[in-house]
Amino acid sequence: MSELPALSEGKLMTSGDDPMEWWEPAAGGVSPAFRSWLAERSTMTSCEVERIRLDELRGWAFDETTGNLAHESGRFFVVEGVHVRTTYGAVAEWYQPIINQPEIGILGMLMKLVDGVPHCLLQAKVEPGNINMMQLSPTVQATRSNYTRVHGGGGTRYLEYFTRPGAGRVLVDVLQSEQGSWFLHKRNRNMVVLVDDVPPSDYHYWLPLHEVRRLLRIDVLVNMDTRSVLSCLPSTFFAGSGAVPANSAMAAALARSASGEGPSHRSTEAVLSWFTEAKSRHELAVSRISLRDLRGWRRTPYEISREDGRHFSIVGVTVRIDNREVTEWSQPLLHPRQRGIIAFALRIINGVAHVLVHARFQVGLLDAMEMGPTVQCTPSADAEQRPPFLDLILNAPSERILFDTVLAEEGGRFYRAENRYMLVEVGDDLPVVPDTFCWVAVHQLATLLRHGYYLNVEARSLLACLHSLW
């Protein structure tokens, strides 16, 4: 079998690229200084990701008994299998690989106030699975294995602000889940810490929050971890940003929804009761099994994949990045087959904007169910079981599409995983809403996000995008 070619290599931009052309028109209102800074970081950074055989992964090996793929240190993560049985949804039973990463990482954002305007310390970070390599991450984005330096590399800059009491004023500190279809019980500590001022490193930049919100409209730029942390901020941080609304009536309704002004369709107590009842209605049994015992999957020298080629595969890569704590390593990555659709339907009810959330079971969630987007699917993979409201979202007239951007998922574990994120306004012509869906105001979601395991990572990403509308 011939060797696979490099998946991606070289620099993000060349010295002849025009950074202004790169950003326009989506980045209107973002400072030229920041555009120039990020373009310069891109040209400074070299990254090469090459596809290799699974048995060539340095430091990784298949267990002789289970067939599970694990790191020799016993840390980082393990690719193993699960057997799923459920009364929820159209498929009652299946087998799949899953990433088991039990340790809790830190997603930490430093913030400061400049003349009352909140600023975020963003990091230009390269991940091996990113389609464009460099994206904007939180100030700190590190697993426990990374920041305890299991890899033998350098330390994590600014870590002390999130691990040392009194280093700053903690605004947000909550455990949140990650992709429940691909991770087994994966959690990260989402943190926001307010500081007086901190000098930025070469790869960090202080940017006003309202400009960060505009950057969400640029394809594959603001990474998943940044979106998750931003969603956990209190709604008061998003007031008076001066952002240009995509729709003035909806912008006003969203402002009322975020502030809690005006009536909610249901009280927060009623929303919680609906969610608890939804979790109680169905059963989900997830059993950990060895990779060797997966039914319907096969292992070749280059990947672990379904026999029918659907959904995703596990591949191996070797990575060389010149600005990381470790500059060269190998690892497995989960590679989705297609781009998905992730969307919230929005509706103005009594003058207040509401989003339609879906009570959704996912095999890897710690509590089995969290509130997800109105639509969360891969249309081609789910052709036999087309989810509710998918056609409504995809066929929406342009004037009702408030947000439509391709955003990437976590590039440290997934290879070129991206989804089309959409916010779509609906009217009175909406079909009957099934009882697994509920209209919820924005401030109610913000209240729930003070606690973990209520909104899945896809819904949190959409909530961050929603704040770019007003």
Secondary structure, 3 states (H helix, E strand, C coil): CCCCCEEEEEECCCCCCCHHHHHCCCCCCCCHHHHHHHHHHHHHCEEEEEEECHHHCCCEEECCCCCCEEECCCCCCEEEEEEEEECCCCCCEEEEEEEECCCCEEEEEEEEEECCEEEEEEEEEECCCCCCCEEEECCEEECHHHHCCCCCCCCCCCCHHHHCCCCCEEEEEEEEECCCCCEECCEEEEEEEECCCCCCCCCEEEEEHHHHHHHCCCCCCECHHHHHHHHCCCHHHHCCCCCCCCCHHHHHHHHHHHHCCCCCCCCHHHHHHHHHHHHHHCCEEEEEECHHHCCCEEECCCEEEECCCCCEEEEEEEEEECCCCCCEEEEEEEEECCCEEEEEEEEEECCEEEEEEEEEECCCCCCCEEEECCEEECCCCCHHHCCCCHHHHHCCCHHHEEEEEEEECCCCCECCCEEEEEEEECCCCCCCCCCCEEEEEHHHHHHHCCCCCCECHHHHHHHHHHHHHC
